């Protein structure tokens, strides 16, 4: 596991470098929007989604460099969603990843624009990758996958149902619907995109989608648990925010112990499905396994 920890550290450093290569230069009359975008993207984080794209691409023997624009675009899409999530009209959080949120640092107006800009810029990056590729159909399929999973049939759809049900009691069906779309969708997009870039078969791409769905559910339920059991210092964002926002979660419905069991079940399902593939990537196995016991 020590080798994995070192490898992960190296991978995150590499991913940071890749993302920075795609960040806009801070110049021109609209310089402030570039500053707000870069501030948000460079605030750190686990870089889980671009890492899943890269490792899924490698799983099927794909070319690392083909994954780079999609890795950067995915992190920008994920970051824009966090910038907008933190706004006063949404979760109204003042800290993210241990730093002041974008609307606190730049103002609410610039935070809204920075989120819009990051989403548009992500599609600029991906569309250029399609145009410049020798295999544009494959690259377009990857972009289409990300577009759908990030939109109304994915993340935004999940966020919509989440916002509509704030201050309302929810059953497990509604919570699962929200988690599958709000959290799992971008993880599904990441692993499917990596598989597409690695020229995986349609059956294997579908299997990666299911693996990722289990990972996403485990990840989000663990987030529910950490919101109750962690500290702001360890988590890098405010704790007890679910309680503050009157949100029903796995923890409020079934308690911490049963919620922990669900994390374990979903994680094991993901790992078992991964083992069924004819391809092996030990680092990807360890990465998914780590999500069971993450502390932040």
Secondary structure as UniProt FT lines:
FT   HELIX           2..22
FT   TURN            29..30
FT   HELIX           31..41
FT   TURN            42..43
FT   HELIX           48..59
FT   TURN            60..61
FT   HELIX           64..85
FT   TURN            88..91
FT   STRAND          95..96
FT   TURN            97..98
FT   STRAND          99..100
FT   HELIX           102..106
FT   HELIX           108..131
FT   TURN            134..135
FT   HELIX           136..150
FT   TURN            152..154
FT   HELIX           155..164
FT   TURN            165..167
FT   HELIX           172..179
FT   HELIX           180..184
FT   HELIX           185..197
FT   TURN            198..199
FT   HELIX           202..229
FT   HELIX           232..235
FT   HELIX           241..244
FT   TURN            245..246
FT   HELIX           250..276
FT   HELIX           282..290
FT   HELIX           291..293
//
